[in-house]
Amino acid sequence: MKITAFLLSICFCTSMFAQNFDFGKVSKEELEEKFNPLDSSANATYLYKFRKTYFEYRQEKGFVLVTEIHERVKIYNQQGFEYTTNKVNLYKSGGDEEEVSSLKASTYILNEGKIEETKLKNDGIFKTELSKYFDETKFTMPNVKEGCVVEYKYKIYSPFFWNVDDFIFQEDIPIKKLDATFSAPEYYKFKANTKGFLSVTPKMSKKNDRITFNNKTRHVSGNTEFSTSNVDYYANVYEFSLSDIPALKDEPYVNNINNYRSAINYELSYTDFPQTPMKYYSTTWEDVVKSIYDNPNFGSELNKSGYYEKEIDEIIGTISDPVQRTSLIFDFVKNKVKWNGYYGYYTNEGVKKAYKDQVGNVAEINLMLTSMLRYAGLKAFPVLVSTRQNGVPLFPTREGYNYVVSYVKLPDGIILLDATNKYCTPNTLPFRALNWQGRVIAEHGGSELIDLYPKEPSKNTISMLAAISENGTLNGSYRGIKYNHDALSYREKYNDAKKEDFLEKLENKYGGMEISDFDIKNDFDISKPIVESYKFLKESQADVIGNKLYFSPLFFLKTSENPFKLEKREFPVDFGYPSSTKYLINIDLPEGYKVESAPTPVVLALPDNLGSFKYNLLASDTKIQLVIDVEINQSIISPIYYDALKAYFSSLVEKEAEQIVLTKV
């Protein structure tokens, strides 16, 4: 066995060393591979992932940032087709913009044992303006089939030398070979910020380089003299070479998997050119906050008030209570200005135009709200937020935040507000904004951190009156009452959907259950909880074996599986907000049956009061009463509790699946 394993390892290593990563040199062995030998569950694999980022001097522009990309991907099945479409986001600002160049791409398949190549044509390349600050170049690979290999390479030229995209070393699929290089002239001083659990160390070196200037001098005689001059300098070079990088597996309740993806961010600290004063860039959060506040599309917008003063005076004229004033202004903005879907902490058209047109981006709406609250005499401040999609801002960069909300400081506590969502209430931010901590910007640019997660749990009370027949059919009535974030989430799904589609999804959610008399109360009255009620009929809710019936008293409401399956988890479990769910279930038994056995009461508890599960069942000759209380008391649970959390949910699922046994008398 040892000899066999040794020979296999030699064959594998020989194959790796012999592999040709030059563009177009796809091998027959790569096309014949049916699955990744180190991860058979992978739908695709990066056979080769190459990136080189460096500075190139142009006499008319100075140094520009150049990034070369070359990737080769093996597609094993149809689920892997998502890796055959690629998107390149290109930043633009102040008349400067990034651009894609030298794009070429091909798809390779085996056709009767021969390698067949299909090249990407112009009709597979799409250019789109995403926003004021971003364009997108997207390309879709041609002739994609299961088992194919796709390969592409391109360059990105960027005038924004201070903004180096993160070097990503771990993807959602495995990587067989990765090579990456970052090179910067001695004049640019970068700081490396690392994240993730994969250990990555670069090989560092210095490389001599030269700038050649072409000079042209026109003399009085009319003659033109051409000459050249050189400037020698060195570049700091960082090289990475990795093999067989495992996929980063996502799991339920992760705020953003990219927070834990292995990567290095090269942040420009300062520039130091000869005979030029040193210029410092964002190296501390104080620098970042000050640069944002001083921007005319942020700080200046907070000071504008003339456009709304008359209407605000009418709204709060007779109200002195600060909480009431806050609520009235909050509701006014939500109803006055509609969110256009754009993120960002800078205004686009400005608060005055957004107020007039009654539509604006996140910054225009929430900076306007903050300004109005200040005008009303309240201590209100904008809060920089990174949405869940944007990740957690680990390092001090302006790109770390992409959103802004409003904060009010009162004698009895604080209130967080986001007027982009008409269903939000005070201290109930949209789920997208519940992402660790926000940064409160005080006047003149000072800042402090604030926890964005709510302290009050979102409550959900479910009541069910039902009857089970001797053939296993269940019919009855359901009533659910939802508060806070559970109510917000429900309103977003229900109010913005066609009622027929919503009802159909609800019936399908419970396996084709028949629903009638469906009713929703307080769907638009956000001062009250959502109340959902309906009657239902569902067959096959009990196993009929001989003269006995077997069923779980939670029926279709039971938790079917443990969401936590990994043996080990290195990142936190993020529920978004604390929650409390209570089940009150009454079941009428079929005539002529009695309870033979029933689940016993149980209490499960997570350590350090993180959560609990209480199960209590009472049975009589004609009725069963079940009461369940489930609580998760923290928005985020540390990975040190993962084993306990996994065991807790395993016991919860097992308990909810326990069956009542009825015997025919």
N, C-alpha and C positions, 0 to 999 in steps of 0.2 A: 504493500500500500504506500509506503514512504517513497519507494522508487518511482511508482506511478505518479504520485503527486509532484515529485521533483521534476520528472520529465514534462508533465503538463505545465508546470511553472516556467520551465525553460522555453517551451513552445509559445507560451503566452508572451513572455518577455521578448522573444525573438520577433514575434509578430508586431509588438509595439514598436520596437526599435526600427523595424523595416518599413513601418508605415510612412507614406509620403503625404505631407500636409500641404504641399504646393497646390494652389488653386487648380481644379480640374483633374487632379490625380486621384480620383476616387477609385478604390479597388473593388474587385469582384467579391472579395471576402467581406467587405463592408456591406455590400448590397445583399449578400446571402445571409447575413446575420439575422436570426429570427427574434432574438431577445437579448437584453443586456445581461451578460454572464454574472454580473455582481448585483443586479437588481432586476429580477424577472418581471416585476410589476410595472416597470417603467414603460410608458407609451412611446417615448422617444428618448434619444440620448445625444448630447453634444459629443460628436467624435473629436472635434477640435474647436477650440474657442481662443481666438487671438485678438489682442488689443494692444495698440501702441499709440501713446499720446506724447507729443513732443511740441517744441516751439520752432517755428520756421520764420526766418527774417525776410520781410519784404520792404524794399527801400521806401516805397511810397506809404506804407502803413506801419512799419515797425514789426514787432513780433506778433504773430498770430498763432493760435492754438490749433494743432492738427491732431485728429484722432483717426487712426486706421483700424477698421474692423474686418475680421475674416472669421466666418463661422461655418462649420460643416455639421449637419444634423441628420441623424438616422431616424426615420419614421417607421415604427413597428406596426401600428394599427391606425384605424380611423380616429381614435381619441388623440393621437399624436398630430393630427392635421393642423391643430392650432399653432404649431411651431413652423408652419409653412407660410404664415403671414407675419410680416415684420413692420413695426412702426418706429419711426425715428422722429423724436420731437426736437424742433429747432427753435432756439430762443431768439428774440429780436427786441431791440430797445433803442430809442434815440436815433433811429435811422440806420443803425447797424443790425446785421442779422447773420445767423449761422446758415451754412449751406452744405448740401450733400453733393459730393462729386465722385466720379469714377465708379459708379454703381454697376456691378455686373453680378449675375446670379444664374444658376442652372439647377435643373432637377435631373437626377440620374436614376434609371431603372434598368433591370435586367430583362432583355427581350430575347428569348430563345438562347440564353447563355451568353449573350453579348451585351456590353454596356451601351446604353442609349442615352444621349444627352439632349435635353430640351432647354434652350436658353430663354431667359426672361426678356420679354419685349416691352416696348413703351406702353402698350395698352394694359400692362400689369402693374404700372406705377401710378400712384395717385397722390396728388399734392393738395392739401387742405389747410385753410386758415382756421386754427382752433380758437384763437382769441387775439387780443391786442398784442399779446406778448409771445405767442407760440404759433408756429406753423407745424405741419406734420407731413412727412413723406412716408407713404405706406406702399409696400410692394407685396404682391401675392404670387407665390411660385407657381409655375405652369406644370401641367401633366403630373399632378400629385397622385400617388397610389401607395397602398400599403407596401412596406418594404423598401420604399425609395430612399434616396439620400438627397438632401437639398444643400446647396452651398452658395454663399454670397459674400461679397466684400464691397466696401465703400470707404470713402473718406468724409470726415466732417471738418470744415474749416470754420473757426470761431474767432471773432475779434474780442470776445470776452475772456481774456487770458486769466482772469481771477476766478473763473467759474469752471473748475475741472469736474466733470461727472464722476461719480463714485466708481471705483474699480470693484466689480462684483465677482466674487470667487465661488459662489454657490447659487445654484438655480433650482427650479422645481423639478427638474429632471437631472439624471447623473451627467457628469462631465468626464470623459475619458482622458483628455489632455487639454491643459490650459497654459498658455504663454501670455504674459502681459508685461509691458514696459512703460514706465513713466520717466520722462527726461525733461529737466528744466534748466535753463541757463543760470549761471551763478548769481545773476542779478535778481532772480525771483526766489524768495525764501518761503518755502511751503512747510506746513506742519501736517504730519500724518495722523489722522484719527481713525482708529480701527473699531470694528464692531463684529458681533457674531461669535460663535463658539468654535469655529474652525481655525486652527492655528496657522497663520500665514506670516512668513518672514521674507522680506525681499533680499536679494543680493545687491549690495550697493557698490557703486564705482563712480569714477569721474572720467569724463570723455572730453578731449580737446576739440574745439570747434572754431570756426572763423566766419566773420561777416565781411563780405566784400562790397565796398561802395563803388558804384560807377559814377564818376564825376564828369561834368561837362562845363567847360569855361569858354564863354564867347568873348573874344578880344575886340578892342576898338577897331582893329584893322578889318574885322569881319570874319576872321578865321575862328574856327571852333576847335578847342583842344579837349581831347578825351583822356581821362586818366582813371586809375583805380587806386583804392586804399583799403587796407585790411585792419580789422580789429580781432584779435585773438581772445578767446574766453574759454572757460570750461563749463560743462554741463554736469549736473548731478543726475545719475542714472539709477533707477530702481527697477530690478528685474524679478519677475515671479515665474516659477515653473512648477506646476502641480499636475498630478495624475490621479485618476480614479476618485474624483470628488463625489461623495454621495449626494443624492437629492435632498433638499430641505423639505421635509414632509409637513404639510399643513395639518392642523387639527382644529376641532371645534373650539370656539371661545378664544381665538387669538385676535387681538385688535388689528394687527397688521403684521403678517409674517415677515415682511421686509425689515422690520425692526431687529430681527434675529438672524438675518442673512449675513454671511461672512462678507465683509467689504472693507475697503479703505477709502477714506475721503481725504484728498489733498487740499488743504485750505491755505490760501495765500495769506501769509502774515504781513509781509512788507516787501517792497522793491527797493533795491540799492544799486542805482546806476552810477557810473563814474561822473563826477562833477555835477551831480544832481542830488538834492536833498532826499533823504529816505522818505518813502511814502507808506504809511501804515494802512492796512485793510482791516476788516472785521476780525478781531482776535478775542474779544470779550463780548458777553451779552450786552453790556452797557454800550459798547460801540454800535452793536446791531440796532438796539432800541433807539439810540440817538439818531442814527441815520434814517430810520423809518419815521420817527417823529418829525424830524426836520424836513422831510420830503413834503412839498406843497400839496401832494395828493393825500396827505394824512393829517398832520398837525394843523395846517391852515384850514382844512375843512371842518375841524372841530370848533373853530372860532366863529364860523358863519352862523348867524341867527336871525337876521332880518327877514328872511323869507318865510319863517314859520311863527314869529312871535305873536301875531294877532290871534291865530287859531289856538295856540297853546294857552294864551291868556284866557280865552273863552272856556277852555276845557278845565283848567285847574283854578279858575278865579276864586271860587268859594271853598276850595279844598285845602286844608292845612296839613293833614296827616301825610307823612312822607311815603308810607306804603301805598296809600290810595293814589297819591300823585304819580308814583312809579307805575302802578297798574294802568291808570288812565292814559298816560303818555305811551306806554308799551302797546296798549290796544289800538291807540290812534295810529301809530306808525305801521303796525301790522295790517290795518285796514286801508291805510293811505297809499303805501308803496308796495308793489309786488316784486318779489325777487325774480331776476332774469336767469338764475341758474349759474352765474359766474362767481367763482371764488376769488380770493385775494384780499389783502389788507390795504391796498391803495384804491382810491376812487378812479373810475374810468371817465365818466362824463361830469362828475362832480355832484355834490349833495343837492345843490339848488336845482339842477336840471332833473335829477332823479325825483325830487319832490314835485316839480312841475309836471313831469311826464308820468308820474306815479309808477315808475319802474326803475330798478337799479340793481347793482351788484351787492355782494355781502358788505363791503366797506361802506358804500353809499348809504345803505339802510341802517347799519349799526353804528356808524359814526354820527349819522343824523340823530339817531335815538339817544346816543350819549350826549350830544350837544343839547338836545331838548331837555334832558334830565338835569343837566347843569344849569340851564336857563331857569328851571323850576326850583333852583336852590338846593339840589341834591348833590351829594358827593359821588359823581359818576365818572368812570374811566373806561377807556377801551381795553380789551384783553386780546392779545395775540394768541391764536390757537393754531395748532397743526391738526388737521382732520385725520381720522383713522386711515383714510386712503393715503395720506401724505406721510404717515409714520410719526414716530416720536423724535423731536429735535434734540439729538444727543450732543451736537456740537454747535457753537455759536456762529450760525450763518443766517443770512436773510432768507434763504430758501427753506430754512427749517420751519417757518410758519407760512400758512396759506389761507388764513381765515381770521376774522375778528368778531368778537361779541362784546357785549356791554356789561359793566359791573357797577353795582350801586352799593355803597357802604352806608349802613344804617346803624343807629345805636344798639339795636337788638340783633344785628347780624348782617349778612351780605345777601345780595340777590344777583344772580346771573341771568342775563336776558339775551335772546336772539330773535329779532323781529323778522327774520327771513321766512319763518314757518308760522302760518296763521293758527296752527293748532298748539303751539308752544304756550306754556304758562310760566310765570316766574319760577326760576330755579329748575326748570325742565328744559334743558338744551336738547336740540336734535341729536339723535344717536351718533351722527357723523362727527359731532364736536366733542363727544365724550372720549377724550384721549389724554389721559394722565393729567398734565398740568398746563395751565395757560399762563401767559406773562402779562400782568397788569402794567399798563403804561401810565405813569403819573404825569402831571403837567411838567413840561420842559424835558421830558425824556427819561426820568428815573423809572425803575421797574421793580416788581416783586412777583414771585410765583404764587399761583393759587390753584387749588385742587379743583378740577372740573367735574369730578364724579359726584353725583348727588348723595346726600346722607340719608334722606328719607326713602324707605323702600317703596317700590311700585307694587300695589296690592291688586290681587285678582281673586275674587270670590266666585266659586262655581257651585251652583245648586242644581240638583237633578232629581226629579221625581219620575220613577220608571216602574214598569211591570214586565216581568219575564214570563213568557208563556211556556207550556210544556214542550213545545217544538223548538224552543230556543230563540224565538223572536222577541226583540226588545222594543217597547214603545213608551214614550213619555214626553216630558218637557224639560227644557234646559234653560238656565238663566245664568249669565255671567256679568259681573260688575268689575270694571277695570278702572284703575286710577293711575295718575302720573304718566310715566313712560309707557306703560302698557296701554293706557288710553290714547296717548299720542300716536303710538305705532298703529293702533287699530284705526284711528281716524284717517291716517295717511293712506292706509290700504283700502278702507271702505269708501270714504268720501270721494276719492279720486278714481274710483273704478265704476264700471257699469254694474248695476245691482244684479243683473242676471249672471254676469261673469263671476261676481263675488260669491253668489250663492252656489254656483256650480263648483267653484274651487273648494268651498266649505264642504259640500257633499262628497267630493272626491277625496278630500283630506281624511274623511272618516270612512273610506272604502265603499262609496256608493250609497251612503245613507240617504233616506228620503226625508226631506225637511219641509215643513209647512208652517204657516203663521209666523213667518220670520219678521222680527221687529227690532229696530234700534232706537234707543232714546238718547238724547243729548249728543247727537252726532256733531252738531255745530256749537252747542253750548259748552264751551271748554271749562266753565266754572264748576261743572258737575261731572261725575264719572260717566263713562260709557256703560250703557245697560243693553246687553244683547239677549234676546230670548227667541225661542222657537220650539215647535213640537217636532218629534222625530220618530222614525220607524226604521229599525235595522234588523235584518234577519241574521241567522247563524251566529248568535251571540252566546250560545251555550252548546257544549258538546252533549248530545243525547246518546247515552250508552245504556242499553237495557232500560231499567226503570229508574235511572239516575240522570241528573243534570250536573254538568261541571262548568263553572264560569268564574271569571275574575269580577269582583264587584265594581271595579273601575271600568270594565268593558272597554270601549274604544278610547277612553281617556287615559289609559295606563301608559307609562313610559316603556317603550318597546325594547330599547337597547341602551347600553352604557355609552355615552358620547366619548368617553376617554378610553382609548385602546392601546396607546403606546406604552411600552414597558417603562420607559423613562421619558420625562419631559423636562426640557431645560429652560422653557420660557413660561411666564405667568399665565394663569387662566383668567381671562377678562370677560366677565359677564355683562359689563357695561353699566350696570346699576344694581343695587340690592333689591331683592324681590321677596314677596310673601304671597303664597298661593294657598287657598283654603278650599277643600272639597267637602260638600255636604250632600251626600247621596242617600236617597231612600228608595228601596226596591221592594215592591209587592211580589210575593211568591205566588206561583201558580197553585190553584186549589188542588188539594189532595197530595201536596208534597210537604216534607219537613226537612229541616236542616240536619244533615248527618255530621258534617264537619265544617269548620270555618276558620279563617286565619285568626291568629291571636294578636292582641295589641303589641306594638313595639315602638320604641323610641331610638332613633339613630342620631348621633351628634358628631359634627366635625370638631376638631380641636380648636381651642381658643375662640369659641363662640362664633365660628365662621358660618355655621349653618346647622339646620336640624330637620328631621323628618319624624313626624308623629302620626302613628296609624292606630286607629281605634275602631273596632267593629262590634256592634250589638246585634244579636239575632233573636227573633221570636218565632212562633209558629207560622206567622203570616208576613213578617216584614224583616228587612235587614236595614240597619242604619250604619253608614260608614262616614267617619270624619277623618280627614287627612290634613295636616298642616305641614307645608314645605317652606323653609326659609333659607335664603342665601343672604347673609348679613353684610358681605363685603363685595364691592364692585370688582376688585382684583384680588386673586388668591395666589400667593407666592408658590413657585415650583417646589419649595421644600415640603409643601402639604400635598403634593400631587398623589403620592401613594395613598394617603388617607382619603383624598377626594375620589380617587378611582374606586377604592374599596367601598366608600359611602354610596356612590351611584350604583355600584354592582349590587349592594344589599337592597337599595331602593327599588331597582328594577325587579329583583327577585321577589321582594315582598309584594309589589303591586301585581305581580303575575300569579301570586298564590290564589288558589281557587276555593270557592264554596262548593260543597257537594250536597245536592238535594236528593232525597230518596222518596219515591212514591209510597205513600202510606198504604 
